[in-house]
Amino acid sequence: QVQLVESGGGLVQPGGSLRLSCAASGIGVSRNTMGWYRQAPGKQRELVAAITSRGSTNYADSLKGRFTISRDNAKKTVYLQMNSLKPEDTAVYYCNLDYGFFGEYWGQGTQVTVSS
């Protein structure tokens, strides 16, 4: 059974930092793109960042410089370091594993709330 389990979300003050983790099990990930998406209340899910199997990264333009995506293939884990957080970053953050022709997998989501 394929599982993507996110962790690291929570409540943080504006300007603070959080590091999200997403661990995959039941499937190989080393040849696949992994990414983070987020969905705020009343809004569509949007791409935050993605990282290919070779480590190439792609970020939403509005997040460049504040968020950093990385991965550890040996641990089947993708990370999202979020710095200088703003209230508008409040959302549920979802991990994504792109399996190409075979589809994609999603984690259950982790809540990030930025508030004073």
C-alpha positions in Angstrom: 0.0 0.0 0.0 1.4 3.4 -1.0 1.5 6.0 1.6 2.7 9.6 1.7 2.8 10.9 5.3 3.4 14.6 5.9 4.6 16.1 9.2 5.9 19.3 10.5 2.9 21.6 10.2 1.6 23.7 13.0 1.0 27.2 14.2 3.8 29.8 13.7 4.0 33.5 14.1 4.6 35.8 11.1 8.2 35.8 10.2 8.8 32.3 11.6 9.9 29.1 10.0 8.6 25.6 9.6 10.0 22.5 8.0 7.6 20.0 6.4 8.5 16.4 5.7 6.8 13.9 3.6 7.8 10.2 3.9 6.8 7.7 1.2 6.3 4.0 1.8 5.2 1.1 -0.4 6.7 2.6 -3.5 10.0 3.8 -5.0 10.5 7.5 -5.4 14.1 7.9 -6.6 13.1 8.3 -10.3 10.1 10.4 -9.8 9.3 14.1 -9.2 8.0 15.0 -5.8 6.4 18.2 -4.8 4.4 20.3 -2.4 1.0 21.9 -3.1 -1.2 23.9 -0.8 -4.8 24.8 -0.5 -6.1 27.7 1.4 -9.8 28.0 2.4 -11.9 28.9 -0.5 -9.1 28.7 -3.0 -7.8 26.1 -5.5 -4.9 23.9 -4.7 -1.7 25.4 -6.1 1.8 24.2 -6.7 4.3 25.4 -4.0 7.5 23.6 -5.2 8.6 20.5 -7.0 11.9 18.6 -7.3 12.9 16.1 -9.9 14.7 12.9 -9.4 17.9 14.7 -10.4 17.3 17.5 -8.0 16.1 20.2 -10.4 13.6 22.5 -8.6 10.6 24.6 -9.6 8.9 27.1 -7.3 5.8 29.2 -7.5 7.1 32.7 -8.4 5.6 34.3 -5.3 7.5 31.9 -3.0 11.0 32.0 -4.5 13.6 33.0 -1.9 11.5 32.0 1.1 10.8 28.3 0.5 13.3 25.6 -0.3 12.4 22.1 -1.4 14.8 19.2 -1.0 14.8 15.4 -1.0 16.5 12.4 0.4 16.0 9.4 -1.8 17.5 7.0 0.6 14.8 8.0 3.1 12.1 8.4 0.4 11.5 11.8 1.9 10.9 15.2 0.5 11.2 18.4 2.6 9.9 21.9 2.4 11.8 24.5 4.4 9.6 27.6 4.8 11.1 30.8 6.1 9.7 34.3 6.7 6.2 32.9 6.8 3.3 35.2 6.2 -0.4 35.0 7.2 -1.2 34.3 3.5 0.9 31.2 3.7 -1.8 29.7 5.9 -3.1 26.6 4.1 -3.2 22.8 4.1 0.0 21.6 2.5 0.0 18.4 0.5 2.8 16.2 -0.6 2.6 14.9 -4.2 4.4 12.0 -5.9 4.3 12.1 -9.7 4.3 8.6 -11.2 3.9 9.7 -14.8 1.8 7.3 -16.9 0.7 5.5 -13.7 -0.8 8.6 -12.1 0.1 10.4 -8.9 -0.2 10.0 -5.2 -1.1 12.5 -2.5 -0.6 12.7 1.2 -3.3 13.5 3.6 -2.2 17.1 4.1 -0.7 19.0 7.0 -2.1 22.3 8.3 0.1 25.3 8.4 -1.3 28.4 10.2 0.6 31.6 10.3 -0.8 34.0 12.9 0.1 36.1 15.8 
